[in-house]
């Protein structure tokens, strides 16, 4: 599959800067508007866009089954780290991804935020994984999965072991260990949650969290720091909740 356009978008936004010292923006406290456009005019959509993410998942316009299926399992990748960034870039050609409706999205990477960016009726989970996908034409689709404190997560253990070894460490993770057994999602159209905040991102947020140990959550929080964007106005967008 061809993900050239998507890779370019990710390099600019959702994945964060590849080199930490080149990053000209930072997350704030997660509540105060960040005003990233004041730092760089290329980030105008962050403050002027009408389809920005994340949002508070509450008061849906419709309730129904969103047709979503995933094909994950074990996947190979390399660790990418930087300022406010912990990410696995998956090796191409592994046929991993998701189908939303009739649209097939290939998996590119997964990265993390502490706390979670989307809220459920105003409440944020302590950790979220964003699985970033793209179609052959470069259309982006993200699956967000929340983590709640509980038992140790084997996939996060592999991630944290790689983190101890540093940037570029190869690793293999069972992605299914980071995804609910039954994936039911909230669905809406939004944006990248980091500059340049490009819109047209197909957002899917799992309704059920998976578990991670308190130690794992604490380690990722220490690595990432506060890394959640403030909640954005919904602006009359269609929001569909799972049954």
Residue pairs with C-beta under 8 A, 6 or more apart in sequence:
1 92
1 106
1 136
2 136
3 92
3 106
3 108
3 134
3 136
3 138
4 138
5 134
5 137
5 138
6 108
6 134
6 135
6 138
6 139
6 140
7 108
7 134
9 138
9 140
9 192
9 198
10 108
10 109
10 132
11 18
12 195
12 196
12 198
13 192
13 194
13 195
13 196
13 197
13 198
14 111
14 130
14 132
14 140
14 142
14 192
14 193
14 194
14 201
15 80
15 85
15 87
15 109
15 111
15 132
16 23
16 82
16 83
16 84
16 85
16 87
16 111
16 194
17 23
17 82
17 83
17 85
18 80
18 82
19 82
20 82
20 83
20 85
21 83
23 82
23 83
23 84
24 39
24 40
25 34
25 36
25 39
25 40
25 43
25 194
25 195
26 83
26 84
27 34
27 84
27 225
27 226
27 227
27 228
27 229
28 34
28 226
28 230
29 226
30 115
30 124
30 226
30 228
30 229
30 230
31 230
32 230
33 47
33 230
34 46
34 229
34 230
35 46
35 47
36 43
36 46
36 47
36 195
36 197
37 43
37 44
37 45
37 46
37 47
37 48
38 47
39 195
40 195
42 195
42 196
43 195
43 196
43 197
45 52
45 191
45 196
45 197
45 198
45 199
46 52
46 195
46 196
46 197
49 191
49 197
49 199
50 199
50 233
50 235
51 189
51 190
51 191
51 199
51 200
51 235
51 237
52 190
52 191
52 197
52 199
52 232
52 233
53 117
53 118
53 190
53 191
53 192
53 193
53 201
53 203
53 229
53 232
54 117
54 118
54 119
54 190
54 193
54 228
54 229
54 231
54 232
55 118
55 119
55 188
55 190
55 231
55 232
55 233
55 234
55 237
55 239
56 118
56 119
56 120
56 121
56 122
56 231
56 234
57 118
57 119
57 120
57 121
57 186
57 205
57 239
57 241
58 119
58 120
58 121
58 122
59 239
60 186
60 239
60 240
60 241
61 238
61 239
61 240
62 238
62 239
62 240
62 241
63 240
63 241
63 242
63 243
64 240
64 242
64 243
65 184
65 242
65 243
66 100
66 101
66 184
66 185
66 187
66 204
66 240
66 242
67 99
67 100
67 101
68 98
68 99
68 100
68 143
68 183
68 185
68 204
69 98
69 99
69 183
70 97
70 98
70 99
70 143
70 179
70 183
71 95
71 96
71 97
71 98
71 99
72 96
72 107
72 174
72 175
72 176
72 179
73 96
73 174
73 175
73 176
74 172
74 173
74 174
74 175
75 90
75 91
75 94
75 96
75 107
75 172
75 173
75 175
76 90
76 91
76 94
76 170
76 171
76 172
77 88
77 89
77 90
77 91
77 109
77 170
77 171
77 172
77 173
78 88
78 89
78 91
78 168
78 169
78 170
78 171
79 86
79 87
79 88
79 159
79 162
79 163
79 165
79 166
79 167
79 168
79 169
79 170
79 171
80 87
80 88
80 89
80 109
80 167
80 168
81 87
81 163
81 166
81 167
81 223
84 224
84 225
84 227
85 111
85 224
86 111
86 112
86 159
86 163
86 220
86 223
86 224
87 109
87 110
87 111
87 112
88 109
88 110
88 111
88 159
88 171
88 173
89 108
89 109
90 96
90 107
90 108
90 109
90 110
94 107
95 106
96 106
96 107
96 175
97 104
97 105
97 106
97 107
97 133
98 104
98 105
98 107
98 131
98 133
98 141
98 143
98 204
99 105
100 141
100 187
100 202
100 204
103 135
103 139
103 141
103 202
104 135
105 133
105 134
105 135
105 139
105 141
105 202
106 133
106 134
106 135
106 136
107 131
107 132
107 133
107 175
108 132
108 133
108 134
109 131
109 132
110 129
110 130
110 131
110 132
110 175
110 178
111 129
111 130
111 132
112 127
112 128
112 129
112 130
112 220
112 224
112 227
113 127
113 128
113 130
113 193
113 224
113 227
113 228
114 126
114 127
114 217
114 220
114 221
114 224
114 225
114 226
114 227
114 228
115 124
115 125
115 126
115 127
115 128
115 226
115 228
116 124
116 125
116 126
116 127
116 128
116 144
116 146
116 147
116 228
117 124
117 128
117 130
117 144
117 193
117 228
117 229
118 124
118 128
118 144
118 186
118 205
119 231
124 228
125 146
125 147
125 148
125 209
126 147
126 148
126 149
126 217
126 221
127 146
127 147
127 212
127 217
127 220
127 221
128 144
128 145
128 146
128 147
129 144
129 145
129 147
129 178
130 142
130 143
130 144
130 193
131 142
131 143
131 144
131 145
131 175
131 179
132 140
132 141
132 142
133 140
133 141
133 142
133 143
134 140
134 141
135 141
139 200
139 202
140 192
140 200
140 201
140 202
141 201
141 202
141 203
141 204
142 201
142 202
142 203
142 204
143 179
143 183
143 185
143 204
143 205
143 206
144 203
144 204
144 205
144 206
145 178
145 179
145 180
145 206
145 209
145 210
146 205
146 206
146 209
146 210
147 153
147 209
147 210
147 211
147 212
147 217
148 209
148 210
148 211
148 212
149 211
149 212
149 213
149 214
149 217
150 211
150 212
150 213
151 211
151 213
152 212
152 213
152 215
152 216
153 177
153 178
153 210
153 211
153 212
153 213
153 216
154 174
154 177
155 173
155 174
155 175
155 177
155 178
156 178
156 212
156 216
156 220
157 216
158 171
158 172
158 173
159 171
159 173
160 216
160 219
160 220
161 171
162 169
162 170
162 171
163 169
163 219
163 223
177 210
178 210
179 206
179 210
180 206
180 208
180 209
180 210
182 208
183 206
184 206
184 207
184 208
184 242
184 243
185 204
185 205
185 206
185 207
185 242
186 203
186 204
186 205
186 207
186 239
186 240
186 241
186 242
187 202
187 203
187 204
187 239
187 240
188 203
188 237
188 238
188 239
188 240
189 199
189 200
189 201
189 202
189 203
189 237
189 238
190 199
190 201
190 203
190 232
190 237
191 197
191 198
191 199
191 200
191 201
192 198
192 201
193 229
194 229
207 241
207 242
